[in-house]
């Protein structure tokens, strides 16, 4: 069995449990973690003794999304340009996030703490979501002039609820997420893994051919509703976004991130946008 640096993989009773394992970073999704996650998915998909895949996060969070903290540069390395991104043109990372949607086995997310931004997309890509009462869900990217890796929510919940999450950047608690259809069940924090494992055991008892055929049928239904076409279109939009230069508020947030670090970036991101003077300076 391969060894992974950023995820933990456990197999027993026809269930594979994958744990995001950067608890000190609230399981922020670095390129290295996503690569390990994809490799772990390759391993469990090739293992025909695995009937169900359970995904969770170590520590206090499921995942806070892409790791946007400034990278520590070796001595002598030139600083980054004013507008930078840690990610490619938007193609590889979203494909890796949605791997749990495409896995042949049914998938369950056990969400503890924050599942926001790309972390929310990762949770929503699973077929079933069990959440702790302390879980929080949201898509805050809009506040730093970015967009979700994929707009999954219109296929899962009412459009008005999806619009609120995407356009406001607000987070919602687990009870609200359950009410609007993002979560199957909310449980006490100390029971999260017990209940999630019980759900996995229930699915593992179903003949695997039947469960996998049913999942394929559901996914094909989504494709008929435009899911795959919407995904490909969103990749094009994210690629265009990554090439945009000179958006004043985005340039300013990147400057703050590079100069004041992630804490300063997040503080500025969560204030009211008052950037008219940025546009005036750029004219």
Secondary structure per residue as TSV (DSSP state, phi and psi in degrees):
chain	resnum	aa	ss	phi	psi
A	1	X	-	360.0	129.4
A	2	X	-	-62.0	153.2
A	3	X	-	-101.1	134.9
A	4	X	-	-113.6	143.1
A	5	X	S	-86.0	-27.8
A	6	X	S	-120.7	-1.5
A	7	X	E	-136.0	156.2
A	8	X	E	-111.1	137.4
A	9	X	E	-125.3	123.0
A	10	X	E	-126.4	136.7
A	11	X	E	-125.8	126.8
A	12	X	E	-165.3	148.6
A	13	X	T	54.6	41.1
A	14	X	T	66.8	16.8
A	15	X	E	-122.0	134.9
A	16	X	E	-107.0	124.5
A	17	X	E	-106.0	120.3
A	18	X	E	-110.4	126.3
A	19	X	E	-117.4	122.6
A	20	X	E	-65.6	127.9
A	21	X	-	-126.8	58.8
A	22	X	-	-127.1	59.8
A	23	X	G	-60.4	-30.3
A	24	X	G	-68.2	-19.1
A	25	X	G	-111.4	19.0
A	26	X	T	54.0	35.4
A	27	X	T	56.1	35.6
A	28	X	-	-59.4	141.6
A	29	X	B	-89.3	94.2
A	30	X	-	-79.2	166.2
A	31	X	H	-60.0	-36.5
A	32	X	H	-67.1	-40.6
A	33	X	H	-64.6	-43.8
A	34	X	H	-63.4	-36.3
A	35	X	H	-65.1	-43.3
A	36	X	H	-63.2	-39.6
A	37	X	H	-63.5	-42.6
A	38	X	H	-64.6	-41.1
A	39	X	H	-64.8	-39.4
A	40	X	H	-65.0	-38.4
A	41	X	H	-64.0	-41.2
A	42	X	H	-57.9	-42.5
A	43	X	H	-64.6	-47.7
A	44	X	H	-72.5	-30.8
A	45	X	H	-68.0	-30.9
A	46	X	H	-81.3	-9.6
A	47	X	-	-96.5	105.5
A	48	X	T	-79.3	2.0
A	49	X	T	-87.4	-9.6
A	50	X	-	-94.8	122.0
A	51	X	-	-102.4	-25.4
A	52	X	E	-142.6	145.9
A	53	X	E	-120.1	127.5
A	54	X	E	-112.5	126.8
A	55	X	E	-116.4	133.5
A	56	X	E	-149.5	-179.6
A	57	X	E	-122.3	143.6
A	58	X	S	-76.9	145.6
A	59	X	T	81.5	-141.4
A	60	X	T	-90.2	0.3
A	61	X	-	-145.9	153.3
A	62	X	S	-73.4	-62.4
A	63	X	B	-169.5	138.2
A	64	X	-	-93.1	13.5
A	65	X	-	96.2	-165.6
A	66	X	B	-58.7	143.7
A	67	X	-	-76.3	105.3
A	68	X	-	-105.8	8.1
A	69	X	S	-64.1	141.2
A	70	X	-	-56.0	133.9
A	71	X	-	-74.2	135.6
A	72	X	-	-69.1	126.3
A	73	X	-	-98.4	137.6
A	74	X	-	-59.9	153.3
A	75	X	T	-55.6	131.6
A	76	X	T	91.9	-12.6
A	77	X	-	-74.4	140.2
A	78	X	-	-67.1	145.9
A	79	X	-	-66.5	159.8
A	80	X	-	-70.3	159.8
A	81	X	-	-65.9	166.3
A	82	X	S	-56.1	-37.5
A	83	X	S	-113.7	116.8
A	84	X	-	-132.5	161.3
A	85	X	-	-138.0	145.5
A	86	X	S	-84.7	-2.0
A	87	X	S	-122.8	163.4
A	88	X	-	-74.3	-164.2
A	89	X	S	-73.4	15.9
A	90	X	S	103.4	8.7
A	91	X	S	-100.4	-52.2
A	92	X	H	-66.5	-48.1
A	93	X	H	-62.2	-47.2
A	94	X	H	-59.7	-38.6
A	95	X	H	-60.1	-40.8
A	96	X	H	-68.3	-38.1
A	97	X	H	-62.6	-37.3
A	98	X	T	-89.1	8.6
A	99	X	H	-59.3	-32.9
A	100	X	H	-70.3	-25.4
A	101	X	H	-68.5	-38.9
A	102	X	H	-88.6	-15.0
A	103	X	-	-53.5	143.6
A	104	X	S	-68.7	-30.2
A	105	X	S	-82.0	150.9
A	106	X	E	-59.1	146.3
A	107	X	E	-126.9	145.0
A	108	X	E	-128.9	130.6
A	109	X	E	-100.4	128.7
A	110	X	E	-106.7	106.1
A	111	X	E	-100.8	117.5
A	112	X	-	-116.0	121.2
A	113	X	S	74.9	-146.8
A	114	X	E	-72.3	133.1
A	115	X	E	-130.3	87.6
A	116	X	E	-128.6	157.5
A	117	X	T	56.1	-129.8
A	118	X	H	-60.4	-26.6
A	119	X	H	-65.4	-35.3
A	120	X	H	-68.4	-42.1
A	121	X	H	-60.3	-42.0
A	122	X	H	-61.3	-44.5
A	123	X	H	-64.4	-44.6
A	124	X	H	-68.9	-19.3
A	125	X	T	-73.6	-14.4
A	126	X	S	-80.0	154.1
A	127	X	S	-73.2	-32.4
A	128	X	E	-130.3	141.9
A	129	X	E	-127.9	120.9
A	130	X	E	-109.0	130.4
A	131	X	E	-123.9	143.7
A	132	X	E	-70.4	152.8
A	133	X	T	-60.0	-19.6
A	134	X	T	-92.9	1.9
A	135	X	-	-70.6	149.7
A	136	X	E	-133.2	138.0
A	137	X	E	-124.9	146.9
A	138	X	E	176.5	171.5
A	139	X	-	-130.4	74.8
A	140	X	G	-79.4	1.6
A	141	X	G	-56.9	-33.2
A	142	X	G	-56.8	-26.4
A	143	X	G	-75.2	-16.8
A	144	X	G	-117.2	35.4
A	145	X	T	57.8	45.2
A	146	X	-	-134.6	178.3
A	147	X	-	-134.9	158.6
A	148	X	-	-55.8	145.8
A	149	X	S	-57.5	-29.4
A	150	X	-	-160.4	139.6
A	151	X	-	-85.5	74.5
A	152	X	-	-74.2	-32.5
A	153	X	G	-60.9	-35.9
A	154	X	G	-60.0	-20.3
A	155	X	G	-86.9	-7.0
A	156	X	T	-120.5	-31.1
A	157	X	S	-133.7	174.7
A	158	X	-	-60.9	145.7
A	159	X	H	-61.4	-37.5
A	160	X	H	-64.2	-40.3
A	161	X	H	-65.9	-41.7
A	162	X	H	-62.5	-43.6
A	163	X	H	-60.2	-40.8
A	164	X	H	-60.9	-47.0
A	165	X	H	-64.9	-43.7
A	166	X	H	-73.3	-34.9
A	167	X	H	-92.9	-24.2
A	168	X	H	-93.6	-30.1
A	169	X	-	75.5	5.9
A	170	X	-	-73.7	152.9
A	171	X	E	-98.9	158.3
A	172	X	E	-126.6	154.6
A	173	X	E	-82.6	172.4
A	174	X	H	-63.4	-37.5
A	175	X	H	-64.3	-41.4
A	176	X	H	-65.8	-42.3
A	177	X	H	-60.1	-38.3
A	178	X	H	-66.9	-42.5
A	179	X	H	-61.9	-37.0
A	180	X	H	-94.5	1.8
A	181	X	T	99.8	12.2
A	182	X	S	-85.5	-19.8
A	183	X	-	-130.7	140.1
A	184	X	S	-80.9	-39.9
A	185	X	E	-153.1	143.2
A	186	X	E	-115.3	132.2
A	187	X	E	-135.0	165.0
A	188	X	-	-60.6	145.3
A	189	X	G	-53.2	-40.0
A	190	X	G	-71.7	-11.9
A	191	X	G	-106.4	1.3
A	192	X	H	-56.3	-55.3
A	193	X	H	-70.0	-32.0
A	194	X	H	-61.5	-48.8
A	195	X	H	-69.1	-40.3
A	196	X	H	-63.1	-41.4
A	197	X	H	-66.3	-37.7
A	198	X	H	-61.7	-40.9
A	199	X	H	-63.4	-41.4
A	200	X	H	-63.4	-40.4
A	201	X	H	-63.3	-38.6
A	202	X	H	-61.3	-46.4
A	203	X	H	-68.7	-33.6
A	204	X	H	-67.1	-20.8
A	205	X	T	-78.0	-17.6
A	206	X	S	-73.6	136.8
A	207	X	-	-51.3	125.8
A	208	X	H	-59.0	-36.6
A	209	X	H	-60.5	-43.2
A	210	X	H	-64.3	-45.4
A	211	X	H	-64.8	-43.2
A	212	X	H	-70.0	-36.4
A	213	X	H	-65.4	-40.0
A	214	X	H	-64.9	-41.8
A	215	X	H	-62.6	-42.9
A	216	X	H	-59.8	-40.1
A	217	X	H	-64.9	-42.2
A	218	X	H	-62.6	-43.9
A	219	X	H	-64.2	-36.9
A	220	X	H	-66.7	-34.0
A	221	X	H	-62.5	-43.8
A	222	X	H	-59.9	-40.7
A	223	X	H	-61.4	-40.7
A	224	X	H	-64.2	-26.9
A	225	X	T	-82.2	-2.9
A	226	X	T	104.2	10.1
A	227	X	H	-59.0	-52.9
A	228	X	H	-65.0	-40.8
A	229	X	H	-63.4	-40.5
A	230	X	H	-64.9	-38.5
A	231	X	H	-62.9	-47.5
A	232	X	H	-64.0	-39.0
A	233	X	H	-63.9	-40.0
A	234	X	H	-65.9	-35.7
A	235	X	H	-61.5	-39.9
A	236	X	H	-63.3	-43.4
A	237	X	H	-62.4	-41.9
A	238	X	H	-68.5	-34.5
A	239	X	H	-64.0	-40.9
A	240	X	H	-64.4	-41.8
A	241	X	H	-59.4	-40.5
A	242	X	H	-67.7	-20.2
A	243	X	H	-93.4	-9.4
A	244	X	-	-67.5	132.0
A	245	X	-	-121.9	149.4
A	246	X	-	80.5	20.6
A	247	X	-	-80.5	112.1
A	248	X	H	-56.2	-46.9
A	249	X	H	-68.5	-31.7
A	250	X	H	-70.6	-41.8
A	251	X	H	-58.8	-41.9
A	252	X	H	-65.9	-42.9
A	253	X	H	-65.1	-38.8
A	254	X	H	-65.2	-38.3
A	255	X	H	-61.7	-44.8
A	256	X	H	-63.2	-41.4
A	257	X	H	-62.0	-44.1
A	258	X	H	-69.1	-33.3
A	259	X	H	-91.9	-37.7
A	260	X	H	-110.8	-2.8
A	261	X	H	83.7	-178.3
A	262	X	H	-66.4	-38.2
A	263	X	H	-62.2	-45.5
A	264	X	H	-63.4	-38.7
A	265	X	H	-60.5	-48.0
A	266	X	H	-67.1	-37.4
A	267	X	H	-62.2	-44.2
A	268	X	H	-69.3	-38.2
A	269	X	H	-60.9	-36.4
A	270	X	T	-91.3	8.4
A	271	X	S	-89.7	169.7
A	272	X	-	-66.1	138.9
A	273	X	-	-73.8	120.3
A	274	X	-	-129.9	52.6
A	275	X	-	-96.9	19.8
A	276	X	H	-57.9	-37.9
A	277	X	H	-64.7	-26.9
A	278	X	H	-64.1	-41.2
A	279	X	H	-69.1	-37.7
A	280	X	H	-63.8	-37.2
A	281	X	H	-70.3	-27.9
A	282	X	H	-84.1	-10.4
A	283	X	-	-79.7	360.0
